[in-house]
């Protein structure tokens, strides 16, 4: 069979093939964390598509895809205003092509990230809600093909709704995500399912469904234990379970869980000091609630040592938490009758906030 040389192809086909190739190159470069090169490739793809006959739906869809790719890389470079403008062009094209609803959903999904980064939370939530609605319809026709995209959209929707205080709706999104994941995973849970349970529990806490949140966090703890991965995330889930128990007045159980959270995180190859300080501070607070001030002092002293180190690295970021810990140390010392030490901690706090 004779293979036609490139010159035998129509000129418009050559340009279309080159445009598609540059967009694929953008995707490959983006996957290797080279956003500048990826953005340049996407821009070349856009320029080539714009030279073609844009009355053809497939060509217009190609341009929209290239614009979407460009917007992703612009955002990766921190250019979220430019990314949003580029995405709006892509969305306008896709919305004019009724045969490309998946394209609309994809651009909306990416747009939520740009809006969120720009502090436009309500608009981000509205965009991801539209994306979820479209992907839910597509899921009915193609569960296997659309399922992963719908899962990602529900996870993002939960996060955006929670950020703007729509905790009931965020909990509902997390519950929908859990149902999808459990149906797909069966008896083989994964990180995404464990994270979805944590998200559900956190939002239930926000709407004061503490007993339900406690049960959810307990199940999240079981999932992380079964997975044996991500000790930081596991410790966070256990610490939130401890918080639930404290809100329910079960301070002994809160202490047990808080100690366990600390142990889990300390088992990590490289524990995050900021998370460790938060976990120790929680443990100290629950011990105080139990009247066990000497043990609380030990936990808070460890917290203080970590926060002093973090403060020396970034005073602006860590000043508030360090001041709060100094205040707690002063209160514990006062209860223990160590008034000179309590005074030193108070003065250190006052100097810090002066």
C-alpha positions as CSV (number, residue, x, y, z in Angstrom):
1,X,0.0,0.0,0.0
2,X,1.4,3.4,-1.0
3,X,1.6,5.9,1.8
4,X,0.7,9.4,0.7
5,X,3.5,11.9,1.3
6,X,2.7,14.9,3.5
7,X,2.5,17.2,0.5
8,X,-0.4,15.1,-0.8
9,X,-2.6,16.1,2.1
10,X,-4.8,19.2,1.9
11,X,-3.2,22.3,3.5
12,X,-6.0,22.7,6.0
13,X,-5.5,19.1,7.1
14,X,-1.8,19.6,7.7
15,X,-2.5,22.7,9.8
16,X,-5.3,20.8,11.7
17,X,-2.9,17.9,12.4
18,X,-0.2,20.2,13.6
19,X,-2.6,22.1,15.8
20,X,-3.7,18.8,17.4
21,X,-0.1,17.7,17.8
22,X,0.9,20.8,19.6
23,X,-2.0,20.4,22.0
24,X,-1.0,16.8,22.7
25,X,2.5,18.1,23.3
26,X,1.1,20.6,25.8
27,X,-0.5,17.7,27.7
28,X,2.8,15.8,27.8
29,X,4.8,18.8,28.9
30,X,2.3,19.6,31.6
31,X,2.5,16.1,33.0
32,X,6.2,16.5,33.5
33,X,5.7,19.8,35.4
34,X,7.0,22.1,32.7
35,X,4.2,24.7,32.6
36,X,6.1,27.4,30.6
37,X,6.9,25.0,27.8
38,X,3.4,23.5,28.0
39,X,1.8,26.9,27.8
40,X,3.9,27.8,24.7
41,X,2.8,24.6,23.0
42,X,-0.8,25.3,23.8
43,X,-0.5,28.8,22.4
44,X,1.0,27.5,19.2
45,X,-2.0,25.1,19.0
46,X,-4.4,28.0,19.4
47,X,-2.7,30.1,16.7
48,X,-2.8,27.2,14.3
49,X,-6.5,26.4,15.0
50,X,-7.4,30.1,14.5
51,X,-6.0,29.9,10.9
52,X,-8.5,27.2,10.0
53,X,-12.2,27.4,9.0
54,X,-13.9,27.8,12.3
55,X,-17.4,27.2,10.8
56,X,-16.5,23.5,11.1
57,X,-17.7,22.2,14.5
58,X,-14.8,19.8,15.0
59,X,-12.3,22.5,14.3
60,X,-14.0,24.8,16.8
61,X,-14.0,22.0,19.3
62,X,-10.2,21.6,18.7
63,X,-9.7,25.3,19.3
64,X,-11.8,25.1,22.5
65,X,-9.7,22.2,23.7
66,X,-6.5,24.0,23.0
67,X,-7.7,27.1,24.9
68,X,-8.7,24.9,27.8
69,X,-5.2,23.4,27.8
70,X,-3.6,26.9,27.7
71,X,-5.8,28.0,30.6
72,X,-4.6,25.1,32.8
73,X,-0.9,26.0,32.1
74,X,-1.5,29.7,32.7
75,X,-3.0,28.8,36.1
76,X,0.0,26.5,36.8
77,X,2.2,29.6,36.2
78,X,0.1,31.6,38.7
79,X,-1.7,33.6,36.0
80,X,-5.2,33.0,37.1
81,X,-6.7,36.1,35.7
82,X,-5.4,35.2,32.2
83,X,-6.4,31.5,32.8
84,X,-10.0,32.6,33.5
85,X,-10.2,34.8,30.4
86,X,-8.8,31.9,28.3
87,X,-11.2,29.4,29.8
88,X,-14.1,31.8,29.2
89,X,-13.3,31.8,25.5
90,X,-13.2,28.0,25.5
91,X,-16.5,27.8,27.4
92,X,-18.2,30.1,24.9
93,X,-17.1,27.9,22.0
94,X,-18.2,24.6,23.7
95,X,-21.5,26.0,24.8
96,X,-22.2,26.8,21.2
97,X,-21.6,23.2,20.2
98,X,-24.5,21.1,21.6
99,X,-22.7,17.8,20.7
100,X,-19.8,18.6,23.1
101,X,-21.4,18.7,26.7
102,X,-18.3,16.9,28.0
103,X,-16.2,19.8,26.8
104,X,-18.4,22.3,28.7
105,X,-18.1,20.2,31.9
106,X,-14.3,20.0,31.6
107,X,-13.9,23.7,31.1
108,X,-16.2,24.5,34.0
109,X,-14.3,22.0,36.2
110,X,-11.0,23.8,35.5
111,X,-12.6,27.2,35.8
112,X,-13.6,26.5,39.4
113,X,-9.9,26.3,40.3
114,X,-9.1,29.7,38.7
115,X,-12.1,31.3,40.4
116,X,-11.3,29.8,43.7
117,X,-7.7,31.1,43.5
118,X,-9.0,34.6,42.8
119,X,-11.2,34.5,45.9
120,X,-14.5,34.2,43.9
121,X,-15.9,31.4,45.9
122,X,-19.6,31.7,45.1
123,X,-18.8,31.8,41.4
124,X,-16.5,28.8,41.7
125,X,-19.3,26.8,43.5
126,X,-21.8,27.7,40.8
127,X,-19.4,26.6,38.1
128,X,-18.7,23.2,39.7
129,X,-22.4,22.6,40.3
130,X,-23.0,23.1,36.6
131,X,-20.1,20.7,35.8
132,X,-21.6,18.1,38.2
133,X,-25.1,18.4,36.7
134,X,-23.7,17.8,33.2
135,X,-21.5,14.9,34.2
136,X,-24.3,13.3,36.1
137,X,-26.4,13.3,32.9
138,X,-23.4,11.9,30.9
139,X,-22.9,9.3,33.6
140,X,-26.4,7.9,33.0
141,X,-25.3,7.0,29.5
142,X,-21.7,6.0,30.1
143,X,-21.0,5.1,33.8
144,X,-17.6,3.6,33.1
145,X,-16.3,6.4,31.0
146,X,-17.7,9.3,33.0
147,X,-17.5,7.9,36.5
148,X,-14.0,9.1,37.3
149,X,-14.8,12.6,36.1
150,X,-18.0,12.7,38.1
151,X,-16.1,11.6,41.2
152,X,-13.6,14.3,40.8
153,X,-16.3,16.9,40.2
154,X,-18.2,15.9,43.4
155,X,-15.1,16.0,45.4
156,X,-14.3,19.5,44.2
157,X,-17.9,20.6,44.6
158,X,-17.8,19.4,48.3
159,X,-14.7,21.6,48.9
160,X,-16.1,24.7,47.2
161,X,-19.5,24.5,48.9
162,X,-17.9,24.0,52.3
163,X,-15.6,27.1,51.7
164,X,-18.6,29.3,51.2
165,X,-20.5,28.0,54.2
166,X,-23.0,25.7,52.4
167,X,-22.2,22.8,54.7
168,X,-25.4,20.9,54.2
169,X,-24.9,20.9,50.4
170,X,-21.2,20.0,50.9
171,X,-22.2,17.0,53.1
172,X,-24.7,15.9,50.4
173,X,-22.0,16.1,47.7
174,X,-19.6,14.0,49.9
175,X,-22.4,11.5,50.5
176,X,-23.0,11.2,46.7
177,X,-19.3,10.8,46.1
178,X,-19.1,8.0,48.8
179,X,-22.0,6.2,47.1
180,X,-20.2,6.3,43.7
181,X,-16.9,5.2,45.2
182,X,-18.4,2.3,47.2
183,X,-20.3,1.0,44.2
184,X,-17.1,1.1,42.1
185,X,-14.6,-0.1,44.7
186,X,-16.6,-2.8,46.3
187,X,-14.6,-4.4,49.1
188,X,-11.3,-2.6,48.0
189,X,-11.4,0.9,49.5
190,X,-8.9,3.4,48.5
191,X,-7.6,6.8,49.5
192,X,-10.3,8.7,47.7
193,X,-13.0,6.9,49.8
194,X,-11.2,7.6,53.1
195,X,-10.9,11.2,52.2
196,X,-14.5,11.4,51.2
197,X,-15.6,10.1,54.6
198,X,-13.4,12.7,56.3
199,X,-14.9,15.4,54.2
200,X,-18.4,14.2,55.1
201,X,-17.5,14.1,58.8
202,X,-16.1,17.6,58.7
203,X,-19.2,19.1,57.1
204,X,-21.5,17.2,59.5
205,X,-19.5,18.8,62.3
206,X,-20.2,22.3,60.8
207,X,-23.9,21.7,61.0
208,X,-23.7,20.4,64.5
209,X,-24.5,16.8,63.7
210,X,-21.8,15.7,66.1
211,X,-23.0,12.2,66.7
212,X,-23.2,11.4,63.0
213,X,-19.8,13.1,62.4
214,X,-18.3,10.9,65.1
215,X,-19.6,7.7,63.5
216,X,-18.3,8.9,60.1
217,X,-14.9,9.8,61.4
218,X,-14.7,6.4,63.2
219,X,-15.3,4.7,59.9
220,X,-12.7,6.9,58.2
221,X,-10.2,5.8,60.9
222,X,-11.0,2.2,60.0
223,X,-10.5,2.8,56.3
224,X,-7.1,4.6,56.8
225,X,-6.1,1.8,59.2
226,X,-6.9,-0.8,56.5
227,X,-5.1,1.1,53.9
228,X,-2.0,1.6,56.0
229,X,-1.0,4.7,54.0
230,X,-0.8,8.5,54.5
231,X,-0.3,8.7,58.3
232,X,-0.8,12.4,58.3
233,X,-4.3,12.2,56.8
234,X,-5.0,9.2,59.1
235,X,-4.0,11.2,62.1
236,X,-6.1,14.2,61.0
237,X,-9.2,11.9,60.8
238,X,-8.5,10.5,64.3
239,X,-8.0,13.9,65.7
240,X,-11.4,15.1,64.3
241,X,-13.0,12.0,65.9
242,X,-11.4,13.0,69.2
243,X,-12.9,16.5,68.7
244,X,-16.3,14.9,68.2
245,X,-16.0,12.9,71.4
246,X,-15.0,16.0,73.3
247,X,-18.0,17.9,72.0
248,X,-20.2,15.0,73.1
249,X,-18.6,15.3,76.6
250,X,-16.6,12.0,76.3
251,X,-13.3,13.6,77.4
252,X,-11.6,10.3,78.3
253,X,-12.3,8.9,74.8
254,X,-11.2,12.2,73.4
255,X,-7.9,11.9,75.2
256,X,-7.4,8.3,74.0
257,X,-8.1,9.3,70.4
258,X,-5.9,12.4,70.6
259,X,-3.0,10.3,71.9
260,X,-3.5,7.8,69.1
261,X,-3.5,10.6,66.5
262,X,-0.2,11.8,67.8
263,X,1.3,8.3,67.7
264,X,0.0,7.7,64.1
265,X,1.6,10.9,62.8
266,X,4.8,10.4,64.7
267,X,5.1,7.0,62.9
268,X,5.3,8.8,59.6
269,X,8.8,8.8,57.9
270,X,8.8,12.6,57.9
271,X,6.1,14.0,60.2
272,X,4.8,17.4,59.4
273,X,5.7,19.6,62.4
274,X,2.8,21.9,61.9
275,X,0.3,19.1,62.0
276,X,2.1,17.5,65.0
277,X,1.8,20.8,66.9
278,X,-1.9,20.9,66.2
279,X,-2.4,17.3,67.3
280,X,-0.4,17.9,70.5
281,X,-2.3,21.0,71.3
282,X,-5.6,19.1,70.9
283,X,-4.3,16.4,73.3
284,X,-3.3,19.1,75.8
285,X,-6.7,20.7,75.7
286,X,-8.6,17.4,76.3
287,X,-6.2,16.6,79.2
288,X,-7.1,20.0,80.7
289,X,-10.8,19.2,80.4
290,X,-10.1,16.0,82.4
291,X,-8.2,18.0,85.0
292,X,-4.9,16.2,84.2
293,X,-2.8,19.4,84.1
294,X,0.6,17.8,84.5
295,X,0.1,15.7,81.4
296,X,-1.4,18.7,79.6
297,X,1.7,20.6,80.5
298,X,3.9,18.0,78.8
299,X,1.8,18.0,75.6
300,X,1.7,21.8,75.5
301,X,5.4,22.1,76.1
302,X,6.1,19.9,73.1
303,X,3.7,22.1,71.1
304,X,5.5,25.2,72.3
305,X,8.9,23.8,71.2
306,X,7.6,23.1,67.7
307,X,5.9,26.4,67.4
308,X,8.9,28.4,68.5
309,X,10.9,26.7,65.8
310,X,8.2,27.4,63.2
311,X,8.0,31.0,64.4
312,X,11.7,31.5,63.9
313,X,11.3,30.3,60.3
314,X,8.2,32.4,59.5
315,X,7.2,34.9,62.2
316,X,4.2,36.4,60.4
317,X,2.6,33.0,59.7
318,X,3.1,31.4,63.1
319,X,2.8,34.4,65.5
320,X,-1.0,33.8,66.3
321,X,-0.6,30.1,67.1
322,X,2.5,30.7,69.2
323,X,0.7,33.4,71.1
324,X,-2.2,31.1,71.8
325,X,0.0,28.3,73.0
326,X,1.9,30.8,75.3
327,X,-1.5,31.8,76.8
328,X,-2.4,28.2,77.4
329,X,0.9,27.5,79.1
330,X,0.3,30.5,81.3
331,X,-3.1,29.2,82.3
332,X,-1.8,25.7,83.1
333,X,1.0,27.1,85.2
334,X,-1.4,29.2,87.1
335,X,-3.6,26.1,87.9
336,X,-0.5,24.3,89.0
337,X,0.5,27.2,91.3
338,X,3.6,28.0,89.3
339,X,2.9,31.7,89.2
340,X,6.4,32.9,88.3
341,X,6.4,30.6,85.2
342,X,2.9,31.7,84.4
343,X,4.1,35.3,84.4
344,X,7.0,34.6,82.1
345,X,4.7,33.0,79.6
346,X,2.3,36.0,79.8
347,X,5.1,38.5,79.2
348,X,6.5,36.5,76.3
349,X,3.0,36.5,74.8
350,X,2.6,40.3,75.4
351,X,6.0,40.9,73.8
352,X,5.1,38.8,70.8
353,X,1.9,40.7,70.2
354,X,3.3,44.1,70.9
